[in-house]
Amino acid sequence: MSDPQPRCSLPAGAGPATLGVRGGQQRTEYGEVAEALFLTQGYAYDRAADAEAAFAGELDIFTYSRYANPTVAAFEERLRLLEGAEACYATATGMSALFATLAALVGRGGRVVAGRALFGSTFVVLEDILGKWGIRTDYVDAHRVEDWQRALATPADVVLFETPSNPMMDIVDIAAVSDLAHRAGALVVVDNVFATPVLQRPLELGADVVVYSATKHIDGQGRVMGGAVLGPRDLVCGPIQDFIRNTGPTLSPFNAWVLVKGLETLALRVRAQSAAALELATWLQDHPRVASVRYPFLTSHPQHALARQQMSGGGTVVSFDVHTGAGAPGPGRHDGEGELAKKRTFAFLDALQIVDIANNLGDVKSMATHPATTTHRKLGAEGQAAIGVTPATVRLSVGLEDVPDLRADLDQALSAV
């Protein structure tokens, strides 16, 4: 195979749709239209001296697919351009991207300050894994800047948060928190999964590193798993790359090829799904069988103005509490109330005919999740209550079905409560 032909020349300031289709495109001498798929573990050398030079870092060629692969590199370059980052390194899953980032940036005895609203597995990484290394994590209500001010009055190594948060859609002021973090000597890591690079660019607002579960919107069709870390070259191609290469959470070439194709339609899908999500959120907040709705672009959202300021769309996820006539368990409350709320919310979920009960999001198929018993189960009742999750909470990931069909399905399922 000869050297790839020059990359597609794109105009300065090309938009996300153009970058998703054309960004970083390379072609072999065959002139293929679809990106090539390089299913190979290793690579041959013309001379033994070339192998020596490659492993010494003196020759920039592919050596082993745990380190780098042409198809994976194509995915990294396209996502890098979409994000506007200096560097991107792909991983096997979103959680491996997050864990590798934290493990590479925080040493023994270090300190992390994290938003309280975290995915269950992220909480396990912070408490059960990094905690064993003597790394301390302090939690704040991430949508409250004053909480960050108090927590960052003392030095920290890393600041971590999701915005919008999973599943209650809290919005964090990225610029304000980044400024506070940098004064405290901390690097800012943002989980941008809910917004995607189409709707939010954390690096432009002061964040240092962005992580993704590419399993979500980037694939968008429930096929493969993947993750990515993006940020400045000295971090991504330095300690983060070293950690990933030597511990092995490598993205497979086939998964990378699928994700490259997913990027081609990312902007189109995310914008269409966000428009549908806003329409459904607006309808749900007036439904008599819905107690409350959380969606960033609803005026009822407590951080609505901030969401409009730093996002170009409200995202594809709507969270709401079913009106069950029962309260959530908590201090001073009877657990039976929570069980009744869960039972009635399950009745709603079981009655859905189009929307799937599933724990993924960002898919073209609409999916409903019960966070308290699945994705955020590991937080426990107190941890769930602290971020607003109740036994009646439903996370709805809006897909690409016709909105009237989704509305009718939700309506008939709510009548089952």
N, C-alpha and C positions, 0 to 999 in steps of 0.2 A: 504494500500500500504506500503510495507516495505521500508527501506532505500535504496537509489540507490546503485547499484554495483559500484566498483571503476572506476574512469575515465580510458579511453583508454590510455595506456602508449605509449608516443611518444618519438622518439629519440631527443636528444638535437640538436637544429638547424634545425628542420623540416621546410620545405618550405611552402609557402603560399597555394599551392594546397593541401598538406597533412593536414595542419591546418584547411583549409576550410571544409574538409570532416570529419576530426576526432577530431579536437580541442575541448577540454572540454566535450567530449561525456560521458554521463551517461546513465545507463540502469536500469530499475526497475527489480524486480525479474522475470518478464516475458521474459527478454532477447530480447526485441524488437530490430530490426535493425534500423528502422526509429525512430527518436527522439519522445518521448511521448509528447502529447499535453494536458496540464492541463487547461481546461476551468472551472475555479472556481473563484468566487469573494473572498471567505474567506476560513478559515481553522479551524478545530475543535481541541480542546485540551483534553488531557487525564484527566487533573486536573485543577481546577481553579488557583492553584498556578503556573502552567505552563504559563497560559495566563498572569498572573501578571508579571512573570519573563521575558516573551517575550517583553511586553510593557515597561518594565524597562530597556531593553537592556542587561539583564543578561542571556538570553537564545536565541541562534541563530536559530530560526525556522521561517517559514513563518507565517504571521499573517493576511495580507490583501493584495489583489493583486494590490491595488494602491501603496503599498510599494514595494512588490516584489512577483514574481511568478516563479515557477520552469522552465517553458518554456521560459519566458523572461530572467531568469538567464542563461539558456543554450545559448541563443543568445548573451548575454553580454560576457560570458566567451569565446566563440569562437571568437568573434570580438576582444576581448582584446588580445588574443593570436596572432591573425593576425597582430594587430597593434603594438604589443610589448609594451603595456601599463601596468601600475600597476592596473588600475581600469577602468571599463566601466559602464556607466549608460544609459539605453535605454529610449527613449521618443516616443511620439506619431507621431511626424513629425520632419523633419530637422530644420524647423524654431523654433519649441519649444525647440530643443536642443540648438540652438544658443541663443535664448532669455533667457532661463534658465541660461546659462553660464554667459552671460553678467550681468543679473540681480543679480546673486549670487556673482559676483566678483567685481562689481563696486557699490559703495555707493553714496548717495546723495552728489552732488557737485563734483563727481569724473570726471576723464578725460579719454577719449578713443582716441587713434590715430589709424585711420583706412585707409586702402587702398581705393582709390577713386573708383576702379572698384569693385562694390558690386552688388549683386542681389537686385532687387527693394524692396523686402520685408525687407531685412536687413537694407536698407537705412531708411525705415519707422520706424523700431524698434529703430534705433539710434536717429533719428530726432524727431519723433512724440511721442514716448513712453518714452524712456530714457531721452529725452530732457525735458519732463515735470517734471522729477525728479531732474532737475538741473544738469544733467550729460552732459558735453560738449564733442563733438566729433570734432576732427580736422582731415582733410583728406589730404592724400599725394598721389602722383603717386608712387604706391607701388613698381614698378620695378626700381625705382631710389633710390639707397642707400643714395645719398646725401640729398634727401628729408626727409628720415627717420632721418638722422643726425641732420637736423635743427629742426624737430618736436620733437625729443626726447632729445633736449638740456635742456628741462624742464621736471619735473617729470610727469608720467602718471600712470594710474592704469592697463589698458589693451591695448594691441596692437592687432589689428584684420586685417586679410587679407585672400584673396583667392589666391591660386596658383596651377595650372593655373587659371587665372581669367575668370569669366563668363561675356560676351561671347568671349572676344577678346584675350584670351589665354596669357595674360601677365604673366611672370614668376618672382617670388619674391625670392631673395636670403635669404632663411630661416635662415641659420646660421648667416649671417651678421646682419640681422634685429633683430634676437633673442638676439644677444650680445648687440646691442644698447639698446634694450628694457629693458633688465635686469639691465643695468647700470642706466637706468632712473626709476627703481623700478617697471616696468610693467611686467605683465604676458602676454605671447604670445599665442593667440588663432588663429589656422589655420583652415580654411574651406578647407578640403582635398577631396571634392566631386569629382572633375574632375579627380584626379589622382588615388584615392582609395588606400588602404594600399598595394595593389599589386604593384603599380608603384612608390609610394613615402611614406617615413616614416618620417614625420615632427618631431616627438619626438626625433628621433636619431640625428636630425640636430639642436636641441636646443629649439624647441617649447615646451610650457608647456601643452597646451590642443589642442586636435583635435576634430572637430565636423563633423558629417556626416548627410546628408539626405539619409537614408537607402532606401527611395523611389526610388532612382536612381539605380546605378549599383548593390547595394547589393541585392535588389529584382530582378531588371533587366528584369522583364517580365510584368510590368504594372499592378500588382495585388493589392498591399497593400502599405500603408504609414508607415513611421517610421523614427526615428532619433537616434543618439547616441552621447554621450560625452565621451572622453577618455583622461586619463592623470594620474597624481600622485594620490595616494590614499587619501592623506589629502585634496585635492581639490574636487575630484569627489565624494568621500564618505563623504565629509564634507559639505561645503556650497552649492554645486551644488545639491547633493542628497537631502539635507534638502529643498531646494527650490522646486524641482520637486515633492517630496513626499507630500508637503503641499499645492501645487497649482494644482496638478493633471494632468499634461500632460503625462499620463502614456501610455506606449505601451501595446496594448491588447495581451493576450496570443496567439490568433490565428495569428495575424500579426507577432508576434515573431517567431512562428513556420514556417510560410512562409519564413521569412527572414533567419532563420537557414538553410532552404533548399536552399535558394539563395546563401548563403556563400559557399555551397558545389561546386558550379560551377563558383564562382566569378573569380578566377584566370584564368580559361580556357576561359571564355567569354571576360574578359578585355584584355587579351593578343591577342586573335583573332580579336577583334574589333579594337584594337590599330593598329595592322598590316594592317587591311583594311583601317583604317583612314589615315595612312601614304601613302598608295598606292593611295587613292583618292585625298589626298591633293597634292601629287606630280603631278598627272594628271591635277587637277584643276588649278594649278598655270601657266600652259601652255595653258589654254583654252582661245581662243580669246574673249569670252563673260564673262570672269571673270576678274575683275579689280585688286583684291588683295586677298591673302590667308594668314590666320594665323594658324599655327600649330607648336607646340614646336620643333618637330624633323625635320622640314625643315631647311636647312641652311639659308634660307631667313629670318627666325624668328630672331628678334633683340636680344633675349636672348637664342639663340640656344645652345651655349656652356654651359650656366648655367643649362638649361633644361637637357642636356645630363649628367651633373655632379650630379644633385640631383634626377633625375627620371630614371627609367629603361625602360620607354616607353613613347611615346608622348601623350597617352590618346585616348579616343574614340570620341572626338569632333573636328570638323574642322569648322572654321569660315571664311567666305569669303564675299566679296562685288561683287555683280553682276554688270557687265559693262552696265550701263543703258544710258550712254550719258548725264546724268544729275548729278549735284552736290547735296550735302546735304545742308539743310538750316543752316544758322548760321549768326554771325555778318556780316553785309554787303552783305548777300546773299538774293536772293528772295525766299520766301517760296514755290513758284510755282515749283522751281527746285527740292525741296525735295518731293513734291507731285508727280511729274513726276517719280522720282526715286522709290518712294514707289509703284506707279501704275505698273511700269515695273517689279519690284521685286515680287509683288503679282502675276503678269502674270506667272513668273517662278514657283512660289510656286503652283499656281492653275494647272499648267501643269504636275506636278509630278504624276506619276502613281503607283509607288511602294512605294516611301518614303511618309510617312504621314506628314501632317501639324499638329504639336502638340507642346506643351510647355514642355514636359518631356525630359529627356536625360538618357543615360546609359542603354537604353532598347535594347532587342535583335531585335526589329523592328527599322529600321532607321527612324529618325524624323527630320523635318526641322522646324525651328522657326524663326519668324521675331521679334527680340528682341525689336526694337524701338516701336512697337505697342503692345507688350505682356509683356514679363518677365521684361523688363527694361523701361516700359512706365512711371513709377512713377518718374524716374530720370528727365524727361523733356528734351527738345531739348538741352539745354546747358549742362546738366549733361551727356547726351548721347555722345555729341560731345567731352566732356572732356576725356572719356574713349575710344573713337574711334568708337563708334556705329553710323552708318548712316542709312538713310532710305533704303539703298541698301544692308545692312548687313544681312546675313543669317547664322544662327547657325545650323550646320548639325551634329546630333548625329548619328554616324555610327553603325549599328546593325550587324546582323550575316547573312544577305543575301549574295549571291554570288557577289563578287566585280564587275565582268563584267556586271551583271544585274543592279547594282546600277549606274555604270558608264554610261550605256546606258540610264537609266532613267534621270539622271542629264543632259546628253547631249541633249536629245530631249526636256527637259523642258527649258534649256538655249536657245534653238533655238526659243522659244516662246517669248523671250524678244524683 
